[in-house]
Amino acid sequence: MNKNTAGLVSEQNLNTFRDSFARCFGDVGSDVRFVDDFYVRLKASDAKVSAIFNRRPIEQQVHAVRSAVYALEEYATNGQPDNTLRLIEASHNHQTMGLTPNMYELWLSCLLETVLCHDKTYDDDVRKAWELTLRPGIDYLKQTLDSEIRAAGDVAEGQSTAPK
């Protein structure tokens, strides 16, 4: 278990999150159902989001969601992006994918709705644990995406992005 050195989320919330995650992703059948349900929700949340996420084999989708959740959990435990979160940051950008910071909010909202439907012991504490565990990494991704968009806007307008 990672020591919560950054203080971004309490051990109690981490444990509640991890227990819920295990209930949602506990076996091959449950993780596939969870991820399939999640992507249905995500694509229905916004037409632009739907256009971004082309249907991939379910095994790849399960791996992508599981890896993203683990990377967000890792960020919450130590306050630093790991290699997976940096890969998400680099590949999920505005220029090539058309992502906006709000799309990360949709992602989180759809994920939490999916947890509600798949975790049989879901309650306010479970929702809070997921939110508190994933929020720091989501905010990090939103901030870096927003910076990318602003920098691209500066370049597009012919402005220098160098500090004055």
Disulfide bonds with the S-S distance in Angstrom:
none
